[in-house]
Amino acid sequence: MKSNTLITRDLQAFLLLWITQSFSQLGSSLTSFALILYLYEKSGSALSTALLSVCSYAPYILLSMFAGALSDTWNKKRTMLVCDSLAAISTIVVFVLLQTDHLQIWHLYGLNAVNGIMNTVQQPAAEVAVSLITPRTLYQKVSGLKSFSNALNTMLTPIIATALYAFAGMQAIILVDVSTFLVAFIVLWTLIRIPQQKPVSNAANESVLKAAGEGIRYLKQNRGILNLILFLAGINLTASIYNAALPAMLLSRAGGGATALGWVTTVTGFATLVGSIVASAAKAPKSRVKVIYWSLLFSMSTENFLLAFGKSVPVWCMGAVLGWIAIPLMGTNLGAILRLHIPIGMQGRVYATRNTLQFCTIPLGYLLGGFLIDQVFEPFVAGQAPNALLNFLFGSGKGSGAAFLFAVIGFIGVATCLVFSRNRAIWSLEQEEQTEET
């Protein structure tokens, strides 16, 4: 068993990349959170706010397979540097528009679309880069550390963003975002060496369409991975409806507001942080599939219902703890399964195909969530008699319809887990892993 010193030495390149990129992601998260506050102040519409995420995910879904095919042949480091730079430039454009008082809502949608395109190309390259600079035996620790930084960012984002937005405005947040980008850019450019892997199947000479098709063919031949991705696509539909409904409910309900949203988001980050520490320190489980399934079932069967029936910040925060504390265990084991089963030379295109399939339900969920709140659930609950059962369960006034929606997606999430729990191809993945180890 390796000592902590040897493990740290093996992870030296990854740790430097991870720390600086996480720092940059924090800056980007501050901007994203502040944009939600800014847009909801301007429009008061859940659908308008949800469209921010739709604009981010739509290019991600449409272009992922082609981006992954390219990332298997392109230089990983150069791809990451170019994509991050273009995303930073789009953020600077928004800063200039703010300074000159020309910023319109459609500009924000454009910013998110550009960032979505850049993330589409950058993400598969970054995933493969991590595989290239990390020993196979440390894949679970790497996934745990990435989950840890994501959780820390989630916890810090609302605290920092809310304070900066209130006291210094949107401009200050964008300046922080650009500063963190510069740090990450310089470190990646000057200090980190990412080796190039040998392409498979003469990938360098393949057309983009043919190379993208390799990812699809791989998943068709590996039904366990494909069905696991489809399971997560179903979960993502519920999760994106949740994400669209959360700001609308917490910013509108009695006892809510920006402070309530900040508290729930912070507690979400704290719970994920604790879960990430556990996931990073944990040994490889006997069944990674069981960890994924039970983590998601526990999350879906707790948080949504506490958000639906709760009427105070402490109850909503308790829901956030229960809903998110097991998610890092799910994420680290999912990451380990993918890295262990997919050859490194194929990872870019397979990850990109995964992105298209697994995340295609996210923009649909955001649109559906915003539409259902604005046009269905809020008007329906508002039209109930004062002594009606729905008012007793979910309260009255704006935000009560969103609470009703949380109860509905709670049942949908649980049903999704139960349906896929009977999929034999997914459970066969743990048998394949045990065979590889022996």
C-alpha positions as CSV (number, residue, x, y, z in Angstrom):
1,M,0.0,0.0,0.0
2,K,1.4,3.4,-1.0
3,S,2.2,6.0,1.6
4,N,0.6,9.5,1.4
5,T,3.9,10.9,0.3
6,L,4.1,8.6,-2.7
7,I,0.5,9.2,-3.6
8,T,1.0,12.9,-3.5
9,R,4.1,12.6,-5.7
10,D,2.1,10.5,-8.2
11,L,-0.6,13.1,-8.2
12,Q,1.6,16.2,-8.4
13,A,0.6,17.2,-11.9
14,F,-3.1,16.5,-11.3
15,L,-3.1,18.4,-8.0
16,L,-1.6,21.5,-9.6
17,L,-4.1,21.3,-12.5
18,W,-7.0,20.5,-10.1
19,I,-6.4,23.4,-7.7
20,T,-6.0,26.1,-10.3
21,Q,-8.8,24.9,-12.5
22,S,-11.1,24.7,-9.4
23,F,-10.1,28.2,-8.5
24,S,-11.2,29.3,-12.0
25,Q,-14.4,27.3,-11.8
26,L,-15.2,29.2,-8.6
27,G,-14.9,32.5,-10.4
28,S,-17.2,31.2,-13.2
29,S,-19.7,29.9,-10.6
30,L,-19.8,33.4,-9.0
31,T,-20.8,34.9,-12.3
32,S,-23.5,32.2,-12.9
33,F,-25.1,32.7,-9.5
34,A,-25.1,36.4,-9.8
35,L,-26.7,36.2,-13.2
36,I,-29.6,34.3,-11.7
37,L,-30.1,37.1,-9.1
38,Y,-29.7,39.8,-11.7
39,L,-32.1,38.2,-14.2
40,Y,-34.8,37.2,-11.7
41,E,-34.7,40.9,-10.4
42,K,-35.3,42.1,-14.0
43,S,-37.9,39.5,-15.1
44,G,-39.5,37.8,-12.1
45,S,-40.0,34.7,-14.3
46,A,-38.8,31.2,-13.6
47,L,-38.7,30.5,-17.4
48,S,-36.5,33.4,-18.2
49,T,-34.1,32.4,-15.5
50,A,-34.2,28.7,-16.6
51,L,-33.3,29.8,-20.2
52,L,-29.8,30.8,-18.9
53,S,-29.1,27.1,-18.3
54,V,-30.8,26.0,-21.5
55,C,-28.4,28.3,-23.5
56,S,-25.5,26.7,-21.7
57,Y,-26.6,23.1,-22.2
58,A,-28.1,23.3,-25.7
59,P,-24.7,23.6,-27.6
60,Y,-23.2,21.1,-25.1
61,I,-25.8,18.5,-26.2
62,L,-25.8,19.3,-29.9
63,L,-22.0,19.4,-30.4
64,S,-20.6,17.0,-27.8
65,M,-20.1,14.0,-30.0
66,F,-18.2,16.0,-32.6
67,A,-16.1,17.8,-29.9
68,G,-15.2,14.5,-28.3
69,A,-14.0,13.1,-31.6
70,L,-11.8,16.1,-32.2
71,S,-10.5,16.0,-28.6
72,D,-9.0,12.6,-29.2
73,T,-6.8,14.0,-32.0
74,W,-6.2,17.6,-30.8
75,N,-3.6,18.6,-28.3
76,K,-5.3,18.4,-24.9
77,K,-3.4,21.3,-23.3
78,R,-3.9,23.6,-26.3
79,T,-7.6,22.8,-26.5
80,M,-8.1,23.7,-22.8
81,L,-6.2,26.9,-23.1
82,V,-8.1,28.1,-26.2
83,C,-11.5,27.2,-24.9
84,D,-10.9,28.9,-21.5
85,S,-9.6,32.0,-23.2
86,L,-12.7,32.4,-25.5
87,A,-15.0,31.9,-22.6
88,A,-13.2,34.6,-20.6
89,I,-13.4,37.0,-23.5
90,S,-17.2,36.6,-23.7
91,T,-17.4,37.4,-19.9
92,I,-15.3,40.5,-20.5
93,V,-17.8,41.6,-23.2
94,V,-20.6,41.4,-20.7
95,F,-18.5,43.5,-18.3
96,V,-18.0,46.2,-21.0
97,L,-21.8,46.2,-21.8
98,L,-22.5,46.6,-18.1
99,Q,-20.1,49.5,-17.8
100,T,-21.6,51.3,-20.8
101,D,-25.2,50.5,-19.6
102,H,-26.0,48.5,-22.8
103,L,-26.5,45.1,-21.2
104,Q,-29.7,43.4,-22.4
105,I,-31.1,40.0,-21.2
106,W,-30.4,38.4,-24.6
107,H,-26.7,39.3,-24.1
108,L,-26.7,37.0,-21.0
109,Y,-28.2,34.2,-23.0
110,G,-25.5,34.7,-25.6
111,L,-22.8,34.7,-22.9
112,N,-24.1,31.3,-21.6
113,A,-24.3,29.9,-25.2
114,V,-20.6,30.8,-25.9
115,N,-19.6,29.3,-22.5
116,G,-21.6,26.2,-23.3
117,I,-19.8,25.8,-26.7
118,M,-16.4,26.2,-25.1
119,N,-17.2,23.8,-22.3
120,T,-18.4,21.3,-24.9
121,V,-15.0,21.2,-26.5
122,Q,-12.9,21.7,-23.3
123,Q,-14.6,19.1,-21.1
124,P,-13.8,15.9,-22.9
125,A,-10.2,17.1,-23.4
126,A,-9.9,17.8,-19.7
127,E,-11.3,14.4,-18.8
128,V,-8.8,12.6,-20.9
129,A,-6.0,14.9,-19.6
130,V,-6.8,13.8,-16.1
131,S,-6.6,10.1,-17.2
132,L,-3.3,10.7,-18.8
133,I,-1.6,12.3,-15.8
134,T,-3.1,10.0,-13.2
135,P,-2.2,6.4,-12.3
136,R,-5.1,4.0,-12.8
137,T,-4.9,2.9,-9.1
138,L,-5.7,6.5,-8.1
139,Y,-8.8,7.1,-10.3
140,Q,-11.2,6.9,-7.4
141,K,-9.2,9.4,-5.3
142,V,-9.0,11.8,-8.3
143,S,-12.8,11.6,-8.7
144,G,-13.2,12.2,-5.0
145,L,-11.0,15.3,-5.1
146,K,-12.9,16.7,-8.1
147,S,-16.1,16.1,-6.3
148,F,-14.6,17.8,-3.2
149,S,-13.7,21.0,-5.2
150,N,-17.1,21.1,-6.8
151,A,-18.7,20.8,-3.4
152,L,-16.5,23.6,-1.9
153,N,-17.3,25.8,-4.9
154,T,-21.0,25.1,-4.4
155,M,-20.7,26.0,-0.7
156,L,-18.7,29.2,-1.2
157,T,-20.4,30.5,-4.4
158,P,-23.6,31.9,-2.8
159,I,-21.8,33.4,0.2
160,I,-19.2,35.2,-1.9
161,A,-21.6,36.0,-4.8
162,T,-24.4,37.4,-2.7
163,A,-22.0,39.6,-0.7
164,L,-20.2,40.9,-3.8
165,Y,-23.4,41.4,-5.7
166,A,-25.0,43.4,-2.8
167,F,-21.9,45.6,-2.0
168,A,-20.0,45.9,-5.3
169,G,-22.3,44.8,-8.1
170,M,-22.1,42.5,-11.0
171,Q,-18.9,44.2,-12.3
172,A,-16.9,43.2,-9.3
173,I,-18.0,39.5,-9.7
174,I,-16.9,39.5,-13.3
175,L,-13.5,41.0,-12.4
176,V,-13.0,38.2,-9.9
177,D,-14.0,35.7,-12.5
178,V,-11.4,37.0,-15.0
179,S,-8.7,37.1,-12.3
180,T,-9.2,33.4,-11.4
181,F,-9.1,32.5,-15.1
182,L,-5.8,34.3,-15.5
183,V,-4.2,32.3,-12.6
184,A,-5.4,29.0,-14.0
185,F,-4.4,29.9,-17.6
186,I,-0.8,30.8,-16.6
187,V,-0.3,27.7,-14.5
188,L,-1.6,25.4,-17.2
189,W,0.4,27.1,-19.9
190,T,3.7,27.2,-18.0
191,L,3.8,24.5,-15.4
192,I,1.7,21.5,-16.5
193,R,2.8,18.9,-19.1
194,I,0.0,16.7,-20.5
195,P,1.3,13.8,-22.6
196,Q,-0.4,13.0,-25.9
197,Q,-1.9,9.5,-26.1
198,K,-1.6,7.4,-29.2
199,P,-4.9,7.6,-31.2
200,V,-6.7,4.4,-31.8
201,S,-8.0,3.3,-35.2
202,N,-5.9,5.9,-37.0
203,A,-8.1,8.5,-35.4
204,A,-6.0,11.3,-36.7
205,N,-7.0,10.4,-40.3
206,E,-10.7,9.8,-39.6
207,S,-13.4,12.3,-40.5
208,V,-15.1,13.9,-37.6
209,L,-18.4,12.1,-38.4
210,K,-16.6,8.7,-38.5
211,A,-14.7,9.4,-35.3
212,A,-17.9,10.5,-33.5
213,G,-19.5,7.3,-34.7
214,E,-16.8,5.3,-32.9
215,G,-18.2,6.6,-29.6
216,I,-21.7,5.5,-30.5
217,R,-20.5,2.1,-31.6
218,Y,-18.6,1.6,-28.4
219,L,-21.7,2.3,-26.3
220,K,-23.8,0.0,-28.5
221,Q,-21.3,-2.8,-27.8
222,N,-21.1,-2.1,-24.1
223,R,-24.8,-2.1,-23.0
224,G,-23.9,-1.8,-19.3
225,I,-22.2,1.6,-19.8
226,L,-25.0,2.7,-22.2
227,N,-27.8,1.8,-19.9
228,L,-26.1,3.4,-16.9
229,I,-25.9,6.6,-19.0
230,L,-29.5,6.4,-19.9
231,F,-30.4,5.9,-16.2
232,L,-28.5,9.1,-15.3
233,A,-30.2,10.9,-18.2
234,G,-33.6,10.1,-16.5
235,I,-32.2,11.4,-13.2
236,N,-30.9,14.5,-14.9
237,L,-34.4,15.3,-16.2
238,T,-35.7,15.4,-12.6
239,A,-32.7,17.2,-11.3
240,S,-32.9,20.0,-14.0
241,I,-36.6,20.5,-13.2
242,Y,-35.5,20.8,-9.5
243,N,-32.8,23.4,-10.5
244,A,-35.4,25.4,-12.4
245,A,-37.9,25.3,-9.6
246,L,-35.5,26.0,-6.6
247,P,-34.8,29.7,-7.2
248,A,-38.4,30.4,-8.2
249,M,-39.7,28.8,-5.0
250,L,-37.1,30.1,-2.5
251,L,-37.0,33.7,-3.9
252,S,-40.8,33.9,-3.9
253,R,-42.1,32.1,-0.8
254,A,-42.8,33.7,2.6
255,G,-39.7,33.2,4.7
256,G,-37.6,32.9,1.6
257,G,-35.7,35.4,-0.5
258,A,-32.1,35.7,-1.6
259,T,-30.9,34.9,1.9
260,A,-32.9,31.6,1.9
261,L,-31.5,30.7,-1.5
262,G,-28.0,31.5,-0.3
263,W,-28.4,29.3,2.8
264,V,-29.8,26.3,1.0
265,T,-27.1,26.5,-1.7
266,T,-24.4,26.9,0.9
267,V,-25.7,23.9,2.9
268,T,-25.9,21.9,-0.4
269,G,-22.2,22.7,-0.9
270,F,-21.4,21.7,2.7
271,A,-23.2,18.4,2.5
272,T,-21.5,17.7,-0.8
273,L,-18.2,18.6,0.7
274,V,-18.6,16.2,3.6
275,G,-19.7,13.5,1.1
276,S,-16.6,14.2,-1.0
277,I,-14.2,13.8,1.9
278,V,-15.8,10.5,2.7
279,A,-15.7,9.4,-1.0
280,S,-12.0,10.5,-1.3
281,A,-11.0,8.5,1.8
282,A,-13.1,5.4,1.1
283,K,-11.8,2.2,-0.2
284,A,-13.2,0.8,-3.5
285,P,-16.6,-0.8,-2.7
286,K,-17.4,-4.3,-3.6
287,S,-20.2,-3.0,-5.9
288,R,-19.9,0.4,-7.4
289,V,-23.2,0.0,-9.1
290,K,-25.0,-0.5,-5.8
291,V,-23.4,2.7,-4.5
292,I,-24.6,4.6,-7.5
293,Y,-28.1,3.3,-7.3
294,W,-28.7,3.6,-3.5
295,S,-27.1,7.1,-3.5
296,L,-29.5,8.4,-6.1
297,L,-32.5,6.6,-4.6
298,F,-31.8,8.2,-1.1
299,S,-31.4,11.6,-2.7
300,M,-34.6,11.5,-4.7
301,S,-36.7,10.1,-1.8
302,T,-35.7,12.8,0.7
303,E,-34.8,16.3,-0.5
304,N,-37.7,16.9,-3.0
305,F,-40.3,16.1,-0.4
306,L,-38.7,18.2,2.3
307,L,-38.6,21.1,-0.1
308,A,-42.2,20.5,-1.1
309,F,-43.7,20.3,2.4
310,G,-41.3,22.4,4.3
311,K,-42.1,26.1,5.0
312,S,-38.9,27.3,6.7
313,V,-35.2,27.7,5.9
314,P,-34.1,25.0,8.5
315,V,-36.4,22.3,6.9
316,W,-35.2,23.3,3.4
317,C,-31.6,23.1,4.5
318,M,-32.2,19.6,6.0
319,G,-33.5,18.6,2.7
320,A,-30.4,19.9,1.0
321,V,-28.2,17.8,3.4
322,L,-30.1,14.6,2.8
323,G,-30.3,15.2,-1.0
324,W,-26.7,15.9,-1.6
325,I,-24.5,14.2,1.0
326,A,-24.5,10.9,-0.9
327,I,-24.0,12.4,-4.4
328,P,-20.2,12.5,-4.3
329,L,-20.2,8.7,-3.6
330,M,-22.3,8.3,-6.7
331,G,-20.0,10.6,-8.7
332,T,-16.7,9.0,-7.7
333,N,-17.8,5.5,-8.4
334,L,-19.4,6.5,-11.7
335,G,-16.1,8.2,-12.7
336,A,-14.1,5.1,-11.7
337,I,-16.4,2.8,-13.7
338,L,-16.0,4.9,-16.8
339,R,-12.2,5.4,-16.6
340,L,-11.7,1.7,-15.8
341,H,-13.9,0.3,-18.6
342,I,-13.2,2.8,-21.4
343,P,-9.8,2.6,-23.1
344,I,-7.9,6.0,-22.8
345,G,-7.6,6.3,-26.6
346,M,-11.4,6.2,-26.9
347,Q,-12.3,8.2,-23.8
348,G,-12.6,11.6,-25.6
349,R,-15.2,10.4,-28.1
350,V,-17.0,8.1,-25.6
351,Y,-17.2,10.8,-22.9
352,A,-18.5,13.2,-25.5
353,T,-21.2,10.7,-26.7
354,R,-22.0,10.2,-23.0
355,N,-22.4,13.9,-22.6
356,T,-24.9,14.1,-25.4
357,L,-27.0,11.2,-24.1
358,Q,-26.7,11.8,-20.4
359,F,-27.2,15.5,-20.5
360,C,-29.7,15.9,-23.3
361,T,-32.5,15.9,-20.8
362,I,-31.1,18.8,-18.9
363,P,-32.2,21.7,-21.2
364,L,-35.5,19.9,-21.6
365,G,-35.9,19.8,-17.8
366,Y,-35.1,23.5,-17.4
367,L,-37.6,24.5,-20.0
368,L,-40.2,22.1,-18.6
369,G,-39.6,23.3,-15.1
370,G,-39.8,27.0,-15.9
371,F,-42.9,26.4,-18.1
372,L,-44.7,24.2,-15.5
373,I,-44.1,26.7,-12.7
374,D,-45.1,29.8,-14.6
375,Q,-48.0,28.4,-16.7
376,V,-49.3,25.3,-14.8
377,F,-48.5,24.9,-11.1
378,E,-48.4,28.5,-9.9
379,P,-51.7,29.4,-11.6
380,F,-53.3,26.1,-10.5
381,V,-52.4,26.5,-6.8
382,A,-53.3,30.2,-6.9
383,G,-56.8,29.3,-8.1
384,Q,-57.5,26.9,-5.1
385,A,-60.0,27.9,-2.4
386,P,-58.3,29.1,0.8
387,N,-59.2,25.9,2.7
388,A,-58.2,23.5,-0.1
389,L,-55.9,20.6,0.6
390,L,-53.2,21.9,-1.7
391,N,-53.0,25.1,0.3
392,F,-52.7,23.1,3.5
393,L,-49.9,21.0,2.1
394,F,-47.9,23.5,0.2
395,G,-49.0,26.9,1.5
396,S,-50.4,29.8,-0.5
397,G,-49.0,32.7,-2.4
398,K,-46.3,32.8,-5.0
399,G,-43.9,29.9,-4.7
400,S,-46.5,27.4,-3.5
401,G,-47.0,26.0,-7.0
402,A,-43.2,25.4,-7.2
403,A,-43.5,23.5,-3.9
404,F,-46.2,21.3,-5.4
405,L,-43.9,20.6,-8.3
406,F,-41.2,19.4,-6.0
407,A,-43.6,16.8,-4.6
408,V,-44.3,15.6,-8.1
409,I,-40.7,15.3,-9.2
410,G,-39.9,13.5,-5.9
411,F,-42.2,10.6,-7.0
412,I,-40.8,10.8,-10.6
413,G,-37.2,10.5,-9.3
414,V,-38.0,7.5,-7.1
415,A,-39.8,5.8,-9.9
416,T,-36.8,6.3,-12.2
417,C,-34.5,4.6,-9.7
418,L,-36.8,1.7,-9.2
419,V,-37.2,1.1,-13.0
420,F,-33.5,1.0,-13.7
421,S,-32.7,-1.1,-10.6
422,R,-33.9,-4.1,-12.6
423,N,-31.6,-3.5,-15.5
424,R,-29.3,-6.5,-15.8
425,A,-26.8,-4.9,-18.1
426,I,-26.0,-2.2,-15.6
427,W,-25.4,-4.8,-12.8
428,S,-23.1,-6.8,-15.1
429,L,-20.6,-3.9,-14.9
430,E,-19.5,-5.0,-11.4
431,Q,-18.9,-8.5,-12.6
432,E,-16.7,-7.2,-15.4
433,E,-14.7,-5.2,-13.0
434,Q,-14.2,-8.1,-10.6
435,T,-13.0,-10.2,-13.6
436,E,-10.5,-7.5,-14.6
437,E,-9.1,-7.3,-11.0
438,T,-8.6,-11.1,-10.9
